[in-house]
Amino acid sequence: MANLGILDMIGLAGSLVFALPVGVFGLNRLLDGQTILGGGLVVVAVAMVWLPQTLTTPMDLPGDIAGAAVGTVAKTPEEDDERDGSE
């Protein structure tokens, strides 16, 4: 999760918009003594943020393939300089 692009950040923000109220409500239920409901809601809130960041969906595959192709075809100037200096 350390290397997020702009679209990933927007997706994370969208997940947090829905997950934070669920998590806060779950914490309130835990503090009121309803441990099963509160704990379940906290787990759901965590899953709402964690799962979209870790799972690969069919919509992610074209971007991953394009990123790998660009990385192999286009070299950055730093990579070219390192290669010239080592020969």
PyRosetta script that sets phi, psi and omega in degrees:
from pyrosetta import init, pose_from_sequence

init()
pose = pose_from_sequence("MANLGILDMIGLAGSLVFALPVGVFGLNRLLDGQTILGGGLVVVAVAMVWLPQTLTTPMDLPGDIAGAAVGTVAKTPEEDDERDGSE")
pose.set_psi(1, -0.6)
pose.set_omega(1, -177.4)
pose.set_phi(2, -77.0)
pose.set_psi(2, -25.3)
pose.set_omega(2, -176.0)
pose.set_phi(3, -109.7)
pose.set_psi(3, 72.8)
pose.set_omega(3, -177.7)
pose.set_phi(4, -96.1)
pose.set_psi(4, 134.5)
pose.set_omega(4, 172.8)
pose.set_phi(5, -85.2)
pose.set_psi(5, 179.1)
pose.set_omega(5, -177.6)
pose.set_phi(6, -64.0)
pose.set_psi(6, -40.3)
pose.set_omega(6, 179.2)
pose.set_phi(7, -69.5)
pose.set_psi(7, -34.0)
pose.set_omega(7, 176.5)
pose.set_phi(8, -66.5)
pose.set_psi(8, -38.5)
pose.set_omega(8, 177.9)
pose.set_phi(9, -65.5)
pose.set_psi(9, -39.7)
pose.set_omega(9, 178.3)
pose.set_phi(10, -65.1)
pose.set_psi(10, -41.3)
pose.set_omega(10, 176.9)
pose.set_phi(11, -63.8)
pose.set_psi(11, -40.0)
pose.set_omega(11, 177.5)
pose.set_phi(12, -64.8)
pose.set_psi(12, -41.4)
pose.set_omega(12, 177.7)
pose.set_phi(13, -62.9)
pose.set_psi(13, -39.9)
pose.set_omega(13, 177.2)
pose.set_phi(14, -64.2)
pose.set_psi(14, -39.0)
pose.set_omega(14, 177.1)
pose.set_phi(15, -65.2)
pose.set_psi(15, -41.6)
pose.set_omega(15, -179.3)
pose.set_phi(16, -66.3)
pose.set_psi(16, -33.0)
pose.set_omega(16, 179.1)
pose.set_phi(17, -58.7)
pose.set_psi(17, -37.7)
pose.set_omega(17, -179.4)
pose.set_phi(18, -90.4)
pose.set_psi(18, -30.3)
pose.set_omega(18, -174.8)
pose.set_phi(19, -79.7)
pose.set_psi(19, -34.7)
pose.set_omega(19, -177.5)
pose.set_phi(20, -61.9)
pose.set_psi(20, -45.9)
pose.set_omega(20, 177.5)
pose.set_phi(21, -62.7)
pose.set_psi(21, -36.4)
pose.set_omega(21, 177.8)
pose.set_phi(22, -65.6)
pose.set_psi(22, -42.7)
pose.set_omega(22, 179.3)
pose.set_phi(23, -65.1)
pose.set_psi(23, -42.2)
pose.set_omega(23, 179.2)
pose.set_phi(24, -65.6)
pose.set_psi(24, -41.6)
pose.set_omega(24, 177.4)
pose.set_phi(25, -63.7)
pose.set_psi(25, -39.1)
pose.set_omega(25, 177.2)
pose.set_phi(26, -63.2)
pose.set_psi(26, -41.1)
pose.set_omega(26, 177.3)
pose.set_phi(27, -65.0)
pose.set_psi(27, -38.5)
pose.set_omega(27, 176.5)
pose.set_phi(28, -62.8)
pose.set_psi(28, -41.5)
pose.set_omega(28, 178.4)
pose.set_phi(29, -65.4)
pose.set_psi(29, -38.4)
pose.set_omega(29, 177.1)
pose.set_phi(30, -62.5)
pose.set_psi(30, -43.1)
pose.set_omega(30, -179.8)
pose.set_phi(31, -69.2)
pose.set_psi(31, -25.7)
pose.set_omega(31, 177.4)
pose.set_phi(32, -82.8)
pose.set_psi(32, -4.4)
pose.set_omega(32, 176.8)
pose.set_phi(33, 99.9)
pose.set_psi(33, -0.3)
pose.set_omega(33, 177.9)
pose.set_phi(34, -90.8)
pose.set_psi(34, 80.7)
pose.set_omega(34, -169.8)
pose.set_phi(35, -69.1)
pose.set_psi(35, -38.8)
pose.set_omega(35, -177.3)
pose.set_phi(36, -67.8)
pose.set_psi(36, -48.5)
pose.set_omega(36, -180.0)
pose.set_phi(37, -65.0)
pose.set_psi(37, -47.6)
pose.set_omega(37, -179.0)
pose.set_phi(38, -63.1)
pose.set_psi(38, -46.2)
pose.set_omega(38, 178.7)
pose.set_phi(39, -63.4)
pose.set_psi(39, -40.2)
pose.set_omega(39, 178.3)
pose.set_phi(40, -63.7)
pose.set_psi(40, -40.9)
pose.set_omega(40, 179.7)
pose.set_phi(41, -68.8)
pose.set_psi(41, -36.2)
pose.set_omega(41, 176.2)
pose.set_phi(42, -65.4)
pose.set_psi(42, -41.2)
pose.set_omega(42, 177.5)
pose.set_phi(43, -63.3)
pose.set_psi(43, -40.8)
pose.set_omega(43, 178.2)
pose.set_phi(44, -63.5)
pose.set_psi(44, -42.2)
pose.set_omega(44, -179.8)
pose.set_phi(45, -63.7)
pose.set_psi(45, -42.4)
pose.set_omega(45, 178.1)
pose.set_phi(46, -64.7)
pose.set_psi(46, -42.0)
pose.set_omega(46, -180.0)
pose.set_phi(47, -65.3)
pose.set_psi(47, -32.9)
pose.set_omega(47, 179.4)
pose.set_phi(48, -64.4)
pose.set_psi(48, -28.5)
pose.set_omega(48, 179.3)
pose.set_phi(49, -93.3)
pose.set_psi(49, -41.1)
pose.set_omega(49, -172.6)
pose.set_phi(50, -75.1)
pose.set_psi(50, -44.5)
pose.set_omega(50, -175.2)
pose.set_phi(51, -62.1)
pose.set_psi(51, -45.9)
pose.set_omega(51, 179.0)
pose.set_phi(52, -63.3)
pose.set_psi(52, -24.4)
pose.set_omega(52, 179.6)
pose.set_phi(53, -80.4)
pose.set_psi(53, -26.0)
pose.set_omega(53, -174.3)
pose.set_phi(54, -102.9)
pose.set_psi(54, -29.2)
pose.set_omega(54, -177.8)
pose.set_phi(55, -82.6)
pose.set_psi(55, 144.2)
pose.set_omega(55, 174.3)
pose.set_phi(56, -97.6)
pose.set_psi(56, 124.9)
pose.set_omega(56, -179.7)
pose.set_phi(57, -105.3)
pose.set_psi(57, 165.1)
pose.set_omega(57, 177.1)
pose.set_phi(58, -58.8)
pose.set_psi(58, -27.0)
pose.set_omega(58, 178.0)
pose.set_phi(59, -72.6)
pose.set_psi(59, -22.5)
pose.set_omega(59, -179.7)
pose.set_phi(60, -81.7)
pose.set_psi(60, -25.2)
pose.set_omega(60, -173.2)
pose.set_phi(61, -62.0)
pose.set_psi(61, -45.9)
pose.set_omega(61, 179.4)
pose.set_phi(62, -60.8)
pose.set_psi(62, -38.2)
pose.set_omega(62, 178.2)
pose.set_phi(63, -66.9)
pose.set_psi(63, -38.9)
pose.set_omega(63, 177.8)
pose.set_phi(64, -65.8)
pose.set_psi(64, -42.3)
pose.set_omega(64, 179.8)
pose.set_phi(65, -66.6)
pose.set_psi(65, -42.9)
pose.set_omega(65, 179.5)
pose.set_phi(66, -64.8)
pose.set_psi(66, -39.8)
pose.set_omega(66, 178.5)
pose.set_phi(67, -63.9)
pose.set_psi(67, -39.2)
pose.set_omega(67, 178.2)
pose.set_phi(68, -68.3)
pose.set_psi(68, -39.1)
pose.set_omega(68, 179.8)
pose.set_phi(69, -67.1)
pose.set_psi(69, -42.1)
pose.set_omega(69, 179.5)
pose.set_phi(70, -65.7)
pose.set_psi(70, -37.8)
pose.set_omega(70, 179.6)
pose.set_phi(71, -65.0)
pose.set_psi(71, -31.0)
pose.set_omega(71, -179.8)
pose.set_phi(72, -86.8)
pose.set_psi(72, -29.1)
pose.set_omega(72, -177.0)
pose.set_phi(73, -85.9)
pose.set_psi(73, -49.2)
pose.set_omega(73, -175.8)
pose.set_phi(74, -97.8)
pose.set_psi(74, 121.7)
pose.set_omega(74, 177.2)
pose.set_phi(75, -100.8)
pose.set_psi(75, 144.5)
pose.set_omega(75, 177.0)
pose.set_phi(76, -77.4)
pose.set_psi(76, 157.4)
pose.set_omega(76, 179.4)
pose.set_phi(77, -58.8)
pose.set_psi(77, -32.3)
pose.set_omega(77, 179.2)
pose.set_phi(78, -64.4)
pose.set_psi(78, -39.1)
pose.set_omega(78, 179.6)
pose.set_phi(79, -66.8)
pose.set_psi(79, -37.2)
pose.set_omega(79, 178.7)
pose.set_phi(80, -67.1)
pose.set_psi(80, -41.3)
pose.set_omega(80, 179.5)
pose.set_phi(81, -64.8)
pose.set_psi(81, -40.5)
pose.set_omega(81, 178.2)
pose.set_phi(82, -63.8)
pose.set_psi(82, -39.4)
pose.set_omega(82, -178.9)
pose.set_phi(83, -68.1)
pose.set_psi(83, -39.0)
pose.set_omega(83, 180.0)
pose.set_phi(84, -69.2)
pose.set_psi(84, -36.2)
pose.set_omega(84, -178.7)
pose.set_phi(85, -73.8)
pose.set_psi(85, -23.7)
pose.set_omega(85, -177.0)
pose.set_phi(86, -83.9)
pose.set_psi(86, -15.3)
pose.set_omega(86, -177.2)
pose.set_phi(87, -88.8)
pose.dump_pdb("model.pdb")
